[in-house]
Amino acid sequence: MRNNYLLASLSALLLWLAWPPIPYSSFLLFVAFVPLLFAIEKVMRSDLKNKGRKIFSLAFVTGFIWNTASIYWVYNAMNAYLNAATSLLIALIPFTLAPLLMAVVFRLYYQLRKKNQILISFLGLISFWIAYEYLHQTWDLSFPWMTLGNGFANFHQLIQWYSITGVYGGTLWIWILNLLIFLLLWQKKEKLEIYSNNIVLSIALFSFLLPAISSIVIYQRYNEHVNPSEIVTVQPNIDPFEKWDSSPMKQLEILMNLSQKVAKLNTEFFIWPETAISGERGINEDDFRDYEQYRKVIQFLEPYHNANVLSGIESYAIYQDQRSLTAEQVGNVFIDRFNAAVLIDGSSKLQFYHKSKLVPGAEQMPFGEAMSFLKPFFAHFGGSTGGYGSQKEPSVFYSASGIGAAPVICYESIWGNYVAEYVKKGAQFIAIVTNDGWWGDTSGKDQHLLYAKLRAIENRRWVVRSANTGISAFINQKGDIVQQSTWWVPTALSQEINLNEDLTFYSRYKDLIVYISLITSAILLCLLLVRNNKKSPNSQPV
């Protein structure tokens, strides 16, 4: 088994080397699972006992090493507040949960291989994997950061067809090529030819070249429809660990001063980062017009007649009854707190959006009271453990001139289907307001920036990114980063972008690949459950 664990570790190493932000390495994704597949095949065809458990452990090793190496910065963020032992304990949740789900996928693959032809088992492996990725973006412990299709964020010229499939098209592409290459190498090694090697090789080449060449052609020929709008994005560079100890008005002055340095008279949007507007206890949304911060923003906007400020804001609402599960009773009223965004224009009109995709632990307690015992730990991570209130669906901010902007807050930018819903509702560009300073100068901030390129391609919308401590950027409709800031430098960037009203196939229909995979997974699971077991547990796979 030692050699098998070495093969599993090799797969983890290849996956890590292929993962953003490491440049020019995305091609490794097409072979990264091959060593693990060889290790699993060796176990299947051995005389070992408890093969299912051994396969489960091999897959877990691959997933654990890959996840830990790629998202180590999660521990970095926690360790800023907690002692090392407690940080490690909590960090095991994101580091181990996905590997456990991965291991279940390969365990089901083994069960299929015992009873079915290899191609049916391959279909099951792909379908189960996509189903696992979908689960990991929909339940209370969601963390779709490591969805395989995200791995091409560093090489967006190859995945222009994400405007049709979204990131799950990338997951499908990676698995098809890994399985074909494994089948080809395994047949040669074992001197078998269950399927013609020439045919397998031809299909593999076709499966790689057709999407890659098509994407490059689309990239070269794509031209944006000219519909200009002048935008400013601001990076105030306020240390997130000191933010709550400094004056909210001083922070606002920094934002306005930076904005004025690059603003033009025709600037239409100023984008400020997550929680840029705040008060000592947050901002009461109903009374926001009475706050000094609001009056200062209105004064700031006076020279820019068509301008709007789209900003992150820490806000709350007061209810007379507990109309929300997250509202906390304070005296005779209930207070619901939000990680929110606000649109302010020269009129008295205000538009609020409440972040929907909340970070497990930091902004919401997963599974409610069932995990309430973890509240003392999560309280140190920042945010609200109870947690924040939210809204179920995205809402678009509209300027007085009719421009639709998608206010995407931090973690939400990882959800392709959620961002596409903004676009379907009328967003002409995507504004991501975030605070990546919690992670320090790690690859976390770089990954978050690169993933924003995927949202631009999926929807053919410019992405304007305002990050408190970096990295802020402008990304065009092809996924090119046109401008970006540097880490830990206060700055503002100005850019003329092109607004777009056309809907891509993905914006309209979202993750069709997921729905097909879920149906296929359900059918194959039923096949496993109802079919008579005609082979013993240690029988040779087909």
Secondary structure per residue as TSV (DSSP state, phi and psi in degrees):
chain	resnum	aa	ss	phi	psi
A	1	M	-	360.0	-20.9
A	2	R	H	-59.1	-44.5
A	3	N	H	-62.7	-34.1
A	4	N	H	-66.2	-39.5
A	5	Y	H	-68.5	-31.4
A	6	L	H	-65.1	-40.2
A	7	L	H	-65.5	-41.3
A	8	A	H	-62.4	-39.3
A	9	S	H	-68.8	-34.5
A	10	L	H	-63.5	-41.2
A	11	S	H	-60.0	-42.5
A	12	A	H	-61.8	-41.1
A	13	L	H	-63.2	-43.7
A	14	L	H	-64.8	-40.0
A	15	L	H	-63.5	-42.0
A	16	W	H	-65.4	-44.4
A	17	L	H	-63.4	-29.6
A	18	A	H	-82.2	-12.7
A	19	W	S	-86.4	143.7
A	20	P	T	-57.2	148.0
A	21	P	T	-95.8	15.0
A	22	I	S	-62.9	120.7
A	23	P	T	-79.5	155.7
A	24	Y	T	58.5	27.9
A	25	S	-	-124.0	3.5
A	26	S	G	-59.7	-27.3
A	27	F	G	-61.5	-23.1
A	28	L	G	-63.7	-21.5
A	29	L	G	-61.0	-27.2
A	30	F	G	-74.0	-14.0
A	31	V	T	-127.0	-0.5
A	32	A	T	-61.9	-33.5
A	33	F	T	-87.3	-6.4
A	34	V	H	-60.8	-47.7
A	35	P	H	-57.4	-41.9
A	36	L	H	-63.5	-41.3
A	37	L	H	-62.9	-37.2
A	38	F	H	-64.6	-43.3
A	39	A	H	-62.2	-42.6
A	40	I	H	-65.9	-40.4
A	41	E	H	-63.2	-39.0
A	42	K	H	-63.3	-40.7
A	43	V	H	-65.7	-43.6
A	44	M	H	-58.2	-38.7
A	45	R	T	-96.3	9.9
A	46	S	S	-93.5	178.6
A	47	D	-	-99.4	14.3
A	48	L	-	-65.6	152.7
A	49	K	S	-90.6	161.2
A	50	N	-	53.0	50.0
A	51	K	H	-60.1	-39.8
A	52	G	H	-58.9	-42.7
A	53	R	H	-66.2	-39.6
A	54	K	H	-66.5	-40.4
A	55	I	H	-64.8	-40.9
A	56	F	H	-57.8	-45.5
A	57	S	H	-68.8	-36.4
A	58	L	H	-62.8	-46.2
A	59	A	H	-64.5	-38.1
A	60	F	H	-63.1	-41.5
A	61	V	H	-59.5	-46.2
A	62	T	H	-59.4	-49.9
A	63	G	H	-64.0	-40.7
A	64	F	H	-65.7	-47.0
A	65	I	H	-64.7	-45.3
A	66	W	H	-61.0	-49.2
A	67	N	H	-64.9	-44.7
A	68	T	H	-63.9	-41.8
A	69	A	H	-68.5	-31.6
A	70	S	H	-88.0	-31.2
A	71	I	S	-123.5	36.1
A	72	Y	T	-56.1	-26.2
A	73	W	H	-64.5	-18.0
A	74	V	H	-60.8	-43.7
A	75	Y	H	-64.3	-38.8
A	76	N	H	-57.7	-42.6
A	77	A	H	-65.4	-43.8
A	78	M	H	-67.3	-38.8
A	79	N	H	-67.4	-15.9
A	80	A	T	-64.9	-26.5
A	81	Y	T	-111.2	-32.3
A	82	L	S	-107.3	163.4
A	83	N	-	-71.8	163.2
A	84	A	H	-59.7	-41.1
A	85	A	H	-65.5	-45.2
A	86	T	H	-67.4	-40.4
A	87	S	H	-59.2	-44.5
A	88	L	H	-63.4	-39.8
A	89	L	H	-60.4	-47.2
A	90	I	H	-72.8	-36.5
A	91	A	H	-64.1	-22.1
A	92	L	H	-61.5	-21.8
A	93	I	H	-64.1	-57.9
A	94	P	H	-69.5	-28.6
A	95	F	H	-75.8	-28.3
A	96	T	H	-107.0	-23.5
A	97	L	H	-65.6	-50.3
A	98	A	H	-61.3	-44.1
A	99	P	H	-59.0	-35.8
A	100	L	H	-64.6	-42.0
A	101	L	H	-66.6	-39.1
A	102	M	H	-58.5	-43.8
A	103	A	H	-63.2	-36.8
A	104	V	H	-62.4	-40.1
A	105	V	H	-57.7	-47.6
A	106	F	H	-72.0	-28.4
A	107	R	H	-64.9	-41.7
A	108	L	H	-66.7	-36.3
A	109	Y	H	-59.7	-42.7
A	110	Y	H	-60.6	-43.3
A	111	Q	H	-61.3	-39.6
A	112	L	H	-65.9	-40.3
A	113	R	H	-64.3	-27.6
A	114	K	H	-69.3	-23.2
A	115	K	H	-122.9	-8.6
A	116	N	S	-136.1	164.9
A	117	Q	-	-63.2	156.9
A	118	I	H	-63.5	-34.8
A	119	L	H	-67.9	-36.4
A	120	I	H	-66.1	-38.3
A	121	S	H	-66.0	-39.9
A	122	F	H	-61.1	-43.1
A	123	L	H	-60.1	-41.2
A	124	G	H	-64.8	-42.8
A	125	L	H	-59.2	-46.7
A	126	I	H	-62.7	-46.3
A	127	S	H	-66.0	-43.9
A	128	F	H	-63.3	-38.8
A	129	W	H	-64.5	-47.3
A	130	I	H	-64.3	-36.3
A	131	A	H	-63.2	-40.3
A	132	Y	H	-63.2	-44.3
A	133	E	H	-62.1	-38.3
A	134	Y	H	-67.3	-42.2
A	135	L	H	-57.4	-40.7
A	136	H	H	-75.8	-0.1
A	137	Q	H	-114.5	0.2
A	138	T	H	-119.0	-23.0
A	139	W	S	-91.0	-179.2
A	140	D	T	-67.8	-18.7
A	141	L	T	-103.2	33.0
A	142	S	-	-60.8	138.2
A	143	F	-	-157.6	74.3
A	144	P	G	-79.9	18.6
A	145	W	G	-58.2	-35.2
A	146	M	G	-102.0	20.1
A	147	T	-	-55.5	130.0
A	148	L	G	-54.4	-39.8
A	149	G	G	-61.8	-19.7
A	150	N	G	-67.3	-18.0
A	151	G	G	-64.9	-16.2
A	152	F	G	-92.6	8.9
A	153	A	T	-60.1	-24.3
A	154	N	T	-84.2	-8.4
A	155	F	-	-137.4	59.2
A	156	H	G	-68.6	-14.6
A	157	Q	G	-64.2	-22.0
A	158	L	G	-88.8	-8.5
A	159	I	-	-130.3	38.6
A	160	Q	T	-63.9	-22.3
A	161	W	T	-75.9	3.4
A	162	Y	H	-62.3	-18.5
A	163	S	H	-66.4	-10.4
A	164	I	H	-107.1	-47.0
A	165	T	H	-102.0	-23.1
A	166	G	-	72.2	-172.3
A	167	V	H	-66.9	-23.2
A	168	Y	H	-68.5	-21.7
A	169	G	H	-63.6	-36.4
A	170	G	H	-68.0	-40.7
A	171	T	H	-59.2	-45.5
A	172	L	H	-61.5	-44.3
A	173	W	H	-60.1	-46.3
A	174	I	H	-60.7	-45.0
A	175	W	H	-71.1	-38.9
A	176	I	H	-58.9	-45.7
A	177	L	H	-71.2	-39.1
A	178	N	H	-60.0	-43.9
A	179	L	H	-70.5	-38.7
A	180	L	H	-66.8	-42.3
A	181	I	H	-66.6	-41.1
A	182	F	H	-60.4	-46.8
A	183	L	H	-60.4	-42.6
A	184	L	H	-63.3	-48.9
A	185	L	H	-69.2	-37.8
A	186	W	H	-66.6	-42.5
A	187	Q	H	-64.0	-39.2
A	188	K	H	-67.2	-40.9
A	189	K	H	-64.9	-42.8
A	190	E	H	-88.5	1.1
A	191	K	T	54.6	45.1
A	192	L	-	-114.1	163.7
A	193	E	-	-149.6	66.4
A	194	I	S	-59.4	-41.4
A	195	Y	S	-125.7	142.0
A	196	S	-	-52.7	125.6
A	197	N	H	-60.7	-36.4
A	198	N	H	-64.6	-39.1
A	199	I	H	-69.0	-43.0
A	200	V	H	-60.9	-44.1
A	201	L	H	-63.0	-42.0
A	202	S	H	-64.0	-42.3
A	203	I	H	-65.6	-39.0
A	204	A	H	-63.5	-45.7
A	205	L	H	-63.1	-42.7
A	206	F	H	-64.0	-41.5
A	207	S	H	-66.3	-28.2
A	208	F	H	-84.5	-48.6
A	209	L	H	-70.7	-39.3
A	210	L	H	-61.8	-52.6
A	211	P	H	-63.8	-39.6
A	212	A	H	-66.7	-48.2
A	213	I	H	-67.5	-42.1
A	214	S	H	-58.1	-42.0
A	215	S	H	-65.3	-43.7
A	216	I	H	-63.1	-40.0
A	217	V	H	-63.3	-45.2
A	218	I	H	-60.5	-43.1
A	219	Y	H	-61.5	-43.5
A	220	Q	H	-69.5	-34.0
A	221	R	H	-95.1	-11.3
A	222	Y	-	-71.3	127.0
A	223	N	-	-125.2	131.9
A	224	E	-	-76.3	139.3
A	225	H	-	-69.5	130.0
A	226	V	-	-74.3	113.4
A	227	N	-	-151.2	76.8
A	228	P	E	-75.5	149.2
A	229	S	E	-148.8	134.1
A	230	E	E	-89.4	124.6
A	231	I	E	-127.5	144.7
A	232	V	E	-121.3	132.0
A	233	T	E	-118.9	141.1
A	234	V	E	-121.3	138.1
A	235	Q	E	-122.2	95.8
A	236	P	-	-74.4	-21.4
A	237	N	-	61.5	50.9
A	238	I	-	-95.9	122.0
A	239	D	-	-55.0	119.6
A	240	P	T	-63.7	-24.1
A	241	F	T	-83.0	-10.4
A	242	E	T	-115.2	-7.0
A	243	K	G	-54.0	-46.0
A	244	W	G	-75.4	-8.9
A	245	D	G	-96.0	-9.3
A	246	S	S	-101.2	164.7
A	247	S	-	-69.4	128.0
A	248	P	H	-58.3	-35.1
A	249	M	H	-69.6	-36.2
A	250	K	H	-64.4	-41.1
A	251	Q	H	-62.7	-40.4
A	252	L	H	-64.4	-39.0
A	253	E	H	-61.9	-39.8
A	254	I	H	-60.3	-45.4
A	255	L	H	-61.3	-45.4
A	256	M	H	-69.4	-40.4
A	257	N	H	-64.2	-43.4
A	258	L	H	-64.1	-41.1
A	259	S	H	-60.9	-44.1
A	260	Q	H	-64.8	-26.0
A	261	K	H	-65.8	-27.9
A	262	V	H	-120.4	-3.6
A	263	A	-	-67.9	150.1
A	264	K	-	-119.2	162.7
A	265	L	T	-62.2	-25.6
A	266	N	T	-97.6	12.6
A	267	T	E	-60.7	131.3
A	268	E	E	-105.3	-26.6
A	269	F	E	-139.1	134.3
A	270	F	E	-107.7	121.7
A	271	I	E	-104.3	119.2
A	272	W	E	-113.6	152.3
A	273	P	E	-75.9	-179.8
A	274	E	E	-55.0	133.6
A	275	T	E	51.9	29.6
A	276	A	E	-63.2	-35.6
A	277	I	E	-101.7	125.4
A	278	S	-	-152.7	169.8
A	279	G	-	-133.2	178.4
A	280	E	T	-60.7	-34.3
A	281	R	T	-123.1	20.6
A	282	G	-	94.2	-178.9
A	283	I	E	-114.3	125.5
A	284	N	E	-74.6	114.7
A	285	E	G	-60.8	-37.6
A	286	D	G	-67.8	-28.3
A	287	D	G	-110.0	14.5
A	288	F	G	-57.0	-34.0
A	289	R	G	-64.7	-17.3
A	290	D	G	-89.4	-6.0
A	291	Y	S	-82.2	149.1
A	292	E	H	-63.9	-34.1
A	293	Q	H	-58.5	-42.9
A	294	Y	H	-63.5	-45.4
A	295	R	H	-62.5	-38.1
A	296	K	H	-64.8	-40.5
A	297	V	H	-65.9	-40.4
A	298	I	H	-62.3	-41.5
A	299	Q	H	-64.0	-41.8
A	300	F	H	-59.9	-36.7
A	301	L	H	-77.7	-12.2
A	302	E	T	-54.8	-41.4
A	303	P	T	-72.5	-16.0
A	304	Y	-	-110.6	93.9
A	305	H	T	-66.1	-28.0
A	306	N	T	-108.9	15.9
A	307	A	-	-88.7	155.2
A	308	N	E	-134.2	148.0
A	309	V	E	-105.1	119.1
A	310	L	E	-107.7	112.0
A	311	S	E	-135.0	150.5
A	312	G	E	-69.8	148.9
A	313	I	E	-149.9	141.3
A	314	E	E	-95.9	109.2
A	315	S	E	-128.7	173.3
A	316	Y	E	-151.9	160.9
A	317	A	E	-125.4	148.4
A	318	I	E	-110.8	128.6
A	319	Y	E	-117.1	155.5
A	320	Q	S	-87.1	-17.3
A	321	D	S	-138.4	169.2
A	322	Q	-	-85.5	77.8
A	323	R	-	-81.7	-6.4
A	324	S	S	-131.7	141.0
A	325	L	T	-66.2	-23.2
A	326	T	T	-90.9	-7.6
A	327	A	-	-71.7	133.8
A	328	E	E	-104.8	137.1
A	329	Q	E	-76.6	128.0
A	330	V	E	-130.0	103.6
A	331	G	T	67.4	-124.8
A	332	N	T	-97.2	5.6
A	333	V	E	-124.8	171.1
A	334	F	E	-120.8	133.1
A	335	I	E	-114.2	126.4
A	336	D	E	-111.6	121.8
A	337	R	E	-101.4	147.0
A	338	F	E	-134.0	141.6
A	339	N	E	-89.8	107.7
A	340	A	E	-130.8	175.3
A	341	A	E	-129.3	152.2
A	342	V	E	-136.2	146.0
A	343	L	E	-113.7	122.3
A	344	I	E	-117.2	127.9
A	345	D	-	-122.0	-173.4
A	346	G	S	-70.5	-12.9
A	347	S	S	-90.3	-169.9
A	348	S	S	-91.7	5.1
A	349	K	-	-75.3	138.1
A	350	L	E	-128.2	141.8
A	351	Q	E	-127.3	130.7
A	352	F	E	-117.1	146.2
A	353	Y	E	-131.0	133.6
A	354	H	E	-104.5	123.6
A	355	K	-	-49.9	131.7
A	356	S	-	-98.3	-46.2
A	357	K	S	-86.5	91.2
A	358	L	-	-88.3	145.5
A	359	V	-	-72.5	122.7
A	360	P	B	-57.8	131.7
A	361	G	T	89.9	-54.4
A	362	A	T	-76.6	-37.7
A	363	E	T	-121.1	-15.6
A	364	Q	B	-149.0	151.9
A	365	M	-	-92.0	112.5
A	366	P	T	-57.6	135.7
A	367	F	T	58.8	27.9
A	368	G	G	56.9	-129.9
A	369	E	G	-69.0	-18.9
A	370	A	G	-61.0	-27.1
A	371	M	G	-117.7	25.3
A	372	S	G	-63.3	-21.3
A	373	F	G	-66.1	-16.3
A	374	L	G	-87.8	-4.3
A	375	K	H	-54.9	-42.6
A	376	P	H	-60.2	-32.8
A	377	F	H	-72.9	-51.0
A	378	F	H	-65.3	-24.0
A	379	A	G	-60.0	-29.9
A	380	H	G	-76.8	-13.2
A	381	F	G	-79.5	-13.4
A	382	G	S	102.9	151.2
A	383	G	S	90.0	-159.4
A	384	S	-	-116.3	128.5
A	385	T	T	-82.4	-12.6
A	386	G	T	-84.2	-36.6
A	387	G	T	-141.1	-134.4
A	388	Y	-	-73.0	152.7
A	389	G	-	-75.8	167.2
A	390	S	-	-154.6	172.9
A	391	Q	-	-120.4	151.9
A	392	K	S	-75.7	-33.6
A	393	E	S	-124.7	152.4
A	394	P	-	-69.6	154.1
A	395	S	-	-132.0	144.3
A	396	V	-	-95.5	137.9
A	397	F	E	-87.8	132.2
A	398	Y	E	-116.5	128.7
A	399	S	-	-75.3	169.2
A	400	A	T	-62.5	-27.3
A	401	S	T	-85.5	-0.2
A	402	G	-	94.7	6.5
A	403	I	-	-75.9	129.4
A	404	G	E	-97.2	125.8
A	405	A	E	-119.6	139.5
A	406	A	E	-93.8	110.1
A	407	P	E	-83.5	97.3
A	408	V	E	-103.4	123.5
A	409	I	E	-103.4	111.6
A	410	C	G	49.1	-109.7
A	411	Y	G	-56.0	-25.3
A	412	E	G	-63.8	-23.0
A	413	S	G	-69.2	-7.3
A	414	I	G	-82.6	-17.5
A	415	W	-	-92.6	102.6
A	416	G	H	-62.2	-43.0
A	417	N	H	-67.9	-33.2
A	418	Y	H	-71.4	-43.8
A	419	V	H	-64.8	-37.3
A	420	A	H	-61.7	-29.3
A	421	E	H	-67.4	-36.1
A	422	Y	H	-57.0	-47.5
A	423	V	H	-64.3	-42.4
A	424	K	H	-62.1	-27.7
A	425	K	T	-87.2	-0.3
A	426	G	T	121.7	3.8
A	427	A	-	-67.6	129.6
A	428	Q	S	-98.5	-14.6
A	429	F	E	-152.0	164.1
A	430	I	E	-111.5	125.4
A	431	A	E	-111.0	112.5
A	432	I	E	-99.8	118.0
A	433	V	E	-109.2	126.5
A	434	T	E	-148.7	169.7
A	435	N	-	-139.6	96.0
A	436	D	G	-94.3	7.1
A	437	G	G	-69.3	-18.3
A	438	W	G	-59.8	-27.6
A	439	W	G	-89.6	-8.1
A	440	G	-	72.5	-169.8
A	441	D	S	-82.9	69.5
A	442	T	S	-120.7	178.7
A	443	S	H	-70.2	-12.4
A	444	G	H	-58.3	-45.6
A	445	K	H	-65.8	-36.1
A	446	D	H	-70.1	-42.1
A	447	Q	H	-61.2	-43.4
A	448	H	H	-61.2	-41.8
A	449	L	H	-62.4	-48.1
A	450	L	H	-64.8	-36.8
A	451	Y	H	-63.3	-27.6
A	452	A	H	-62.9	-27.2
A	453	K	H	-61.6	-33.8
A	454	L	H	-66.2	-38.3
A	455	R	H	-66.0	-35.1
A	456	A	H	-64.2	-43.7
A	457	I	H	-69.7	-45.7
A	458	E	H	-56.4	-37.0
A	459	N	H	-112.5	-5.8
A	460	R	T	52.0	54.2
A	461	R	-	-129.0	143.9
A	462	W	-	-64.2	143.9
A	463	V	E	-113.0	125.6
A	464	V	E	-110.1	119.7
A	465	R	E	-113.8	120.8
A	466	S	E	-114.4	112.1
A	467	A	E	-115.4	131.7
A	468	N	T	-54.6	-50.2
A	469	T	T	-121.5	29.2
A	470	G	S	95.1	148.6
A	471	I	-	-110.2	127.3
A	472	S	-	-89.1	152.4
A	473	A	E	-166.3	162.1
A	474	F	E	-115.7	129.6
A	475	I	E	-125.8	128.3
A	476	N	-	-83.4	-176.5
A	477	Q	T	-70.8	-13.9
A	478	K	T	-94.0	-5.4
A	479	G	S	95.2	6.1
A	480	D	-	-76.3	134.9
A	481	I	E	-82.1	108.2
A	482	V	E	-81.5	-40.3
A	483	Q	E	-141.9	149.0
A	484	Q	E	-153.6	154.1
A	485	S	-	-87.4	174.6
A	486	T	-	-103.6	162.4
A	487	W	T	-69.8	136.1
A	488	W	T	62.9	36.5
A	489	V	-	-129.2	120.8
A	490	P	-	-68.5	129.1
A	491	T	E	-162.6	170.1
A	492	A	E	-137.6	143.6
A	493	L	E	-121.3	142.4
A	494	S	E	-121.2	139.7
A	495	Q	E	-154.9	138.3
A	496	E	E	-88.3	117.0
A	497	I	E	-106.8	168.2
A	498	N	E	-106.8	123.2
A	499	L	-	-75.1	151.2
A	500	N	-	-137.6	135.8
A	501	E	-	-109.8	-12.1
A	502	D	-	-73.0	145.2
A	503	L	-	-100.9	132.7
A	504	T	-	-77.7	169.1
A	505	F	H	-59.0	-41.1
A	506	Y	H	-66.4	-41.1
A	507	S	H	-59.2	-35.2
A	508	R	H	-77.0	-46.1
A	509	Y	H	-115.5	-10.4
A	510	K	-	58.6	-134.1
A	511	D	-	-89.9	68.9
A	512	L	H	-62.2	-34.3
A	513	I	H	-59.3	-37.2
A	514	V	H	-62.7	-46.0
A	515	Y	H	-63.6	-40.1
A	516	I	H	-62.9	-43.0
A	517	S	H	-66.1	-38.2
A	518	L	H	-64.5	-41.6
A	519	I	H	-64.4	-45.3
A	520	T	H	-62.5	-42.4
A	521	S	H	-61.1	-42.5
A	522	A	H	-63.2	-42.0
A	523	I	H	-63.5	-45.1
A	524	L	H	-70.1	-34.3
A	525	L	H	-65.1	-40.4
A	526	C	H	-63.0	-39.0
A	527	L	H	-60.6	-40.6
A	528	L	H	-66.5	-36.1
A	529	L	H	-78.4	-37.2
A	530	V	H	-100.0	-19.5
A	531	R	S	-74.5	137.8
A	532	N	-	-65.3	137.7
A	533	N	-	-78.8	99.9
A	534	K	-	-88.9	-7.3
A	535	K	S	-123.1	153.5
A	536	S	-	-75.1	161.5
A	537	P	T	-57.4	-26.9
A	538	N	T	-102.1	16.3
A	539	S	-	-69.3	156.7
A	540	Q	-	-76.0	135.7
A	541	P	-	-69.4	159.1
A	542	V	-	-84.2	360.0
